[in-house]
Amino acid sequence: MFDQPLDSFYNIVLIGFRAAGKTTVGRRLAELLNRPFYDLDQVLEQEAGETIARLVAQEGWPAFRRREKALVERFASQKGLVLATGGGVILDPENTTRLKASGRLVWLKTAPETIRARLRRSQPEHAARPGLTDKGTLNEIDEVLVSRTPLYQAAAEAIIETDALTADEITQRLLILIKSWEQSKP
């Protein structure tokens, strides 16, 4: 795919709200680039032996965020990975700093109505996700995005608007973006 070897010294980190497509796209991208892929939420669940919803119910959001921070620290110290992060990873400035130091952050930007539609289609998978407010998963999206959008914007080196794109189209845009990064190296 690339005329020259892809710089394996940086990670490609996908950020964005839940249901933005980070896991699906990240997995496809990693396969095409022959890089390891990790979904940090899935790693957290595997290591804890619990779903995030159960962890949050049992231990609370602060405990979950501490676990997430430890994972970010661990994976940001590695190189050549494709990472899908949890939607709230950018809430902790130290997470953002570590991830930016380890690679290139791409925000998969998704409109609230698209997120709601994707969450409805993918039940019960997303039913297992804990609410971020007391309003319920589908009703809280607008409110949470208002607070997170500036954080995603500040963290991202690039933005891909996903609403009208398939996972394959998003992956292709990422490949073009990565190629442009490779060609612009001094």
N, C-alpha and C positions, 0 to 999 in steps of 0.2 A: 504494500500500500504506500509506503514511504520510500522516496528515492535515497534517503540517507537514514542511518539508524536513529530511532527515536531516543531522545535523551532520557535515560532511565534513572537519572539522578533526582527527578522530582516526581511527586505524586500528583495525580489528577483527582481532585476532591469535588464531589458534587454536593451542593447545598441547596436547600429549598424546603418548602412546607411539605407536610405529609401528602402523599398521593401525587407528588410532582413527577414521579417516574425515576427517581434516583437509583433505586435498586435494579429495575428492569434495564435501564439505559446503561448503568454502570457495569452490569454483568456482560452486556453485549459489547460494550467498549473494551473491557478487559480482555475478552475473548479475541477481538480483532487485533488488539495491540500485543497479545500474548503476555499480559501482565496479571499478577494476582489481583483478585477482587475481594473486598470485604465490605459488608454492610454492617456498620458499627452497632446499629440496634440489634441485628441478628446475633452478632458476636456477644453482645451484652446479655441477651436472653439465653444463649447457649451456656455461657459461663456461669450465669446465676441460676440456671435450671428453672427459671420462671419467665412468664411473659412480662413485658413492660407494664401492662395493666395491673398484674398481680403485685409486681414490685412496688409500683406507685401506691397501690392500695395498702400494702403492708408496711412500707417504709417511708412513703411520702416522696414528693418531687425533689426535695433537697438531696436525699440519699441517692435517688436515681441520677441526678446531675453530677454527684461526686463520682459515681461509677463511670458515667459517660466521660467525665474529665480524665479519669485514669486511662480509659481506652484511647482517647485522643492523644494523650501523652505517649502512650506505647506505640500507636500506629504512626504518629507524626515523626517518630524517631527512625522509621524505616523509609526506604526509598523504592521508587518504581511501582507503586501500588495505584490501583483505582479504588477510591473510597466513596461509599455512599454514607452520608452522615444522617443523624437524626435531625428532624426539623428545628429543634431548639438548640442545637450545638452552638450556634452563634450568640446565644444569650450570655455566654461567659466569654469576656474579652480574651482571657488567656487561651481558651480553645481556638479562637479565631487567629490569634497571634501564632500559635504553634502550627496550625494547619497552613497558614500562609507561608510560614518559614519552610514548610516541608514540600510545598508544591503550588499548583495553580488551582484556584477555587473558581468553579463555574456554578452560577445560580441558575437552576432550572425554575424559571419564573412562571407561575401558574395563577390564573385568575380564580377568585373565590368560587364562581359558578362552575368552573371546570373541576376544581377540587371536590366540590359537593357531588357533582355528577360521577366522578371517579370513585368516590367513597361509597356512593349508593350502589354502583355497579359491582364493586368488589366485596360486598358483604358476604360472608361474615369475617373475612380477613381483617377489615378495618374496624369491625365492631370490637375487636380485642384491644384496640388502642384506647388508652385512658383519655378522658376529657382534659383539656387544658384550662378550662374555666368551669363554672357551675351551670353553663348554658347548654351543654351537650355538644357532641362532636360536630354536627352539621351547622348548628347555630352560632358557634364560637369562631368560625373561620374568619369572618370579616374583621372582628375585633382583634384577634391574634395577629392577623396579617398586617394590620395597621401598625402594631408595635414592632413587628419583626422586619417589615420591608426595609426600613433604613439600615438595619443591621446586615441584612443580606446584601443590599446595595454596596455598603461600605466594605464588606468582606470580599466580594466577587471581583475577580479579574476580568471575567466575561459573563454575559447574561444571554441565555437562550430562552425565548418565550415559547412555551410548550403547548399552548392551548390548541392551536390548529395543526399540530404535528403528531405523527405517530412516533412510537419509540424508535423505529428504524430511522426516521427522518431526523430525530434529535441526535441519534448516534452519528449519523452522517455529518451533521453540523459540527458536532464535537470533533470529529476526525479532521474536518477542514480547519477548524480553529487550532487544533494541535499542530497541524502541518504549517500553519502560518506562524505559530510560535517557533517551530523548528527552523523555519526559513529566516526568521528575523534575528536569530542569534548572531552575535558578533563573530 
